[in-house]
Amino acid sequence: MIQNQLFSFFIYVLVGFLLGFIFDIFRALRKSIKNSTVATNIEDILFVIISFIIIAMVVQIVSIGELRFYILLGIILGILIYFLSVRK
């Protein structure tokens, strides 16, 4: 039981890492192509939708749709690991 939860936590850390990478792609595109405020808002909404779809799919596959507190912690930890290591 605890091994399953640790494996799930590791998967959610990877999801957070992936979301950080996707955020960097959007950020790089935003810096390379000057957009209007409307286009920037559309990009932000698109990022949120993509993030939601990824998280929803992984939660459904890994945790059979059960939302737990460690899912949020794993995703946040993965994002922090990405920002503190690879982002530079």
ZIKABEL-V946724 format. One record per backbone hydrogen bond with DSSP energy under -1.0 kcal/mol. NH is the residue of the N-H (numbers start at 1). CO is the residue of the C=O. E is the energy in kcal/mol with one decimal. If there is no record, write none. Layout:
NH:CO:E
NH:CO:E
This chain:
5:1:-1.8
6:2:-2.2
7:3:-2.4
8:4:-2.4
9:5:-2.5
10:6:-2.4
11:7:-2.1
12:8:-2.3
13:9:-2.0
14:10:-2.1
15:11:-2.0
16:12:-2.3
17:13:-2.2
18:14:-2.5
19:15:-2.5
20:16:-2.1
21:17:-1.9
22:18:-2.6
23:19:-2.4
24:20:-2.0
25:21:-1.8
26:22:-2.2
27:23:-2.5
28:24:-2.7
29:25:-2.4
30:26:-2.2
31:27:-1.9
32:28:-2.2
33:29:-2.2
40:36:-2.2
41:37:-2.4
42:38:-2.2
43:39:-2.4
44:40:-2.2
45:41:-2.3
46:42:-2.5
47:43:-2.4
48:44:-2.2
49:45:-2.4
50:46:-2.6
51:47:-2.7
52:48:-2.6
53:49:-2.5
54:50:-2.5
55:51:-2.7
56:52:-2.9
57:53:-2.5
58:54:-2.3
59:55:-2.7
60:56:-2.2
61:57:-2.3
62:58:-3.3
63:59:-1.5
65:59:-2.0
66:63:-2.1
71:68:-1.0
73:69:-1.8
74:70:-2.5
75:71:-2.3
76:72:-2.5
77:73:-2.6
78:74:-2.4
79:75:-2.2
80:76:-2.5
81:77:-2.7
82:78:-2.2
83:79:-2.8
84:80:-2.5
85:81:-1.3
87:82:-2.2
